[in-house]
Amino acid sequence: MQIDDLFNILHNSIEAQNNGKKISLKEMALNLGIAMRTYQDWKLGRAKPQAASIVIKMLGELEDDEIIRAVRKINKLNS
């Protein structure tokens, strides 16, 4: 899987969770605390943050319930 595929899947999943409401690149970047251009480059595959693929590989090693637990812990740290 390419990094841009990952960002597109996640972006679409977040939109789906919000009842299909489209989320602009600018809105998503703002929510993530990054520049819109950076997010756009990731989503289009022009830039590839190394950490993203490692995080996904690590999450892939976990069982579903552990993924949920880990992501919730990460979200608490970021709020």
N, C-alpha and C positions, 0 to 999 in steps of 0.2 A: 504494500500500500504506500502510495506517495503521500507526502505531508499535505499537499493541497487537497487530496481526497479526504484526509482526516479532518481538516478544517471545514470543508464543505459538508461533510456528514454531521459534524457537531453543530455547525451553524443551522443547518436544516432541522436538526433535532430540537434545537432551542426554539426555532420558529414553530415547529409542530406542537411543542409543549405549550406555546402561547396561542393555541387555537388557530394556527396557521397565519398569524399576524406576521407580515414581512418585517424583518429587522435590517436596517441599512448597515452597510459596512461602518459608517460613521458611528451609529448607535452602538454596534457591537464593540468597536474599538474603545469607545468611551467607557462602556461597561467593564471592559478588560483592563482599562488604564494604560492603553498603548496608543500610539499614533495611528490614525486611519490608514495612512500610506503603508505602514508596517503590516497591519492586518490584511490590507488588500494584497500586498506582495505575498504573504503567507497563503492566502486563499487562492491566489492565481498560480502559485508554485514558483514565483520569481525569487523568493527567498525561503530558506528552509531552516527554521530554528532547530538546532540539534537536540535540544532538551525535549521537544515535543515527541519525537519518535521514541526516545528512551522512556519517557513517562508512559506512553502507550504500551510499550513492550513490558514494562514492569506491571502495569495494571492487568495485562494479559496473563500474567503468572498467577493472578489471584482468582479465587472463586467469586461468584457473583455477589454474595453477601459481604465479602471482604472488600470488594471494589466499592460498594455503596458506603461502607463504614469509612474507608480511606478518603473517599471524595467528600463525605460530610465533614470529616476532621479538617481537611484542607480548606473547605468553605468556611468553617468556623474561624480558622486562623486568618483568613483573608477578610473577615467582616469586622 
